[in-house]
Amino acid sequence: MLFKDNIVDIRDVIERYEELELEKNFHDDAVAAARDHVAEFLSSQVDGRWEIIAGVHETEATVTAANARALQVKSSWELDNIGEFARLKAILEELKGDSGDEQWRGDWYPPILIADYHFTDYAKELLIDCGYFKGDLPPWIHIDWEKTAKEMLVDYSSIDIKGVTYYYWNP
């Protein structure tokens, strides 16, 4: 599940959005095809009788039932997924073009989002990984990592997602 980790990879957000978008488009297309089929069926009435469509004898009830089933499946999918789809779309829209190293659909996105409750640990790991601190420090040297992380936030922007603030690098 997205946004349960301390650090969220934007590629995971994009991948989930694309999955949901594909499913949504499939259901939209299925409903449109069913509606077209109903319209075709109803327009095939000649002299009060129904013609055979594509060599298959159908009744108004079977065509209407197929249309209702397509709508039911789409409604069920929307009930389960449309909120997440809309939320991810809004997140991607807000992050679009806001610097970053990840390109998707012609726009740039920040590669990671760091949860606010993890930012101090992230800052410490980043500074060590970048070589600002080599080896172990003597035990009498203390670094105020909270203050250091707060100072680093000058180069970060934030986005609120489901009640949690996530930071991303935006120099």
N, C-alpha and C positions, 0 to 999 in steps of 0.2 A: 504494500500500500504506500502510495506516495505521501510525502510530508509526515512520515512517522520517524524518519531518521534525522540525525543531527545535521547532516549535509545531504542536500538533494542535488542530483545530477540533472541538469536541464534536459539532457538527451532522454532521460527516463520520462520526464514530463511530456516532451514532444512525442515520444513513442506511444504513450498512453492516449494522448489526444488523437493521434492518427488512428489508433485502434478504434476509439469511440466514433471518430468521424466516418470511418469506413463502414462501421455497423449502422450508424445513423443514415448514411447515404443509401445503404442496401435497403433498409426499411422504407425510406422515402420512395425509392424507386419501385419497390414491391407494391406499395399502396397506389402509386401513380399508375402502374401497369394494371392493377386490379380495377381501378376506376375506368381506365381506358377500355378494358375488357367488358365492363358493365355497359358503358356507353355504346360500344360496338354491338353488343348483344341486343340491347334495346332498340338500336336503329335498324336491326336486321328483320324487324317484324314487317311482313308483307301480307296485305289483305287479312289482317287479324291472326296470322299464323307466324310462327318463328321458323326462320330458315336454318339450315344446318350450317354451322360455322366450322370451317376447317375440317369437315368430315366427321365432326363429333356433335351428337345431338345433346344440347344442354337445355336445362330449364332455367327459368328466371330465378328460381329458388337456389339452384346450385351456384349460379354466377353471383348472386347476391351474398350467399354464404361465404364464397371464396373472398369476396371483397371485405366482408365483415371480419373474416379470419385475419386477413392482412392488416386491417386496422387494429385488431385486438393484439396481434404480435407486436406491432409498432408501439402501441400504447403501453404494453408490458415492458418493452425495452426502455421507453422514455421514463416510466415510473422508476426503474432501477438505475438509469444512467444519465438522464438529461441534466440533472443537477451537477454531476461531476463534469460532464462535457462543457457546460456553460462556465463553470468555475475555472477549468483549465484554459478555456478560450480566453477568458478575462485576464488570467495570469499571463498568458503568452502575449496578449495584446499590450498589457502594461509593461512587460519586460522588453518588448520589441524595439530594436534600435538603440537600446540603452547600453551601449558598449558590449564588450564580450568577444569570445573566441569561437562561439558556436553559430554557424550560419544555417538558417532554415528558411526556406521559401523566400529567399532574397533579403532577409533581414538578419541582424546579428543579435545574439542573446548571450547573457552571462553564463559561463559554463556550470557554475555551482551556486547554490543558495545555502547560506549557513544560518541555522537557527540561532536566535539571539541568546538562548541559554547555553549554547556551545561556543559562542564566539571567542571567549577568553581562551579556552583550550585550543581552538583553531588558530588563534593569533600566536600562541606559544609554539605550536607545532610548525607553523609557517616560518616563524623567525628562526627556529632551530634548523629547519630544512634548508632555508636560504643561506645558512652559514653565519648568521649574526652571533651565534654562540657556539663555540667549538669545545667539545669535551664537557666534562662535569665541572661545575663551578664549586669553589670551596663552600663549605656549609655556612660560613659567616657572611656570604653574599646573598642578599635577598632581592628578588625582582618583583616589583608590583605588577603582576600580569594583568590585573583588572584595569589599572591605569594605562598600561601599555596598549591593551585592546581598545580602550576608549579613545586613545589618541589615534589609533589606526582607523577608526571609523570615519575619519575625515575623507578617506578615499572610497567609502562604501555608500551605497544607497540601500534603501530598504523597501520591502513589500510585506504587507500583512496578509497571511493566508490562514484561514480558519483559526483566528485568534493568536497566532504566533507570528512574530516579526522575523523575517529572514533577511539577511544581509547579502549583498553581492558587490563585487569589486566594480567600481565605476569612477575611474580617475578623472 
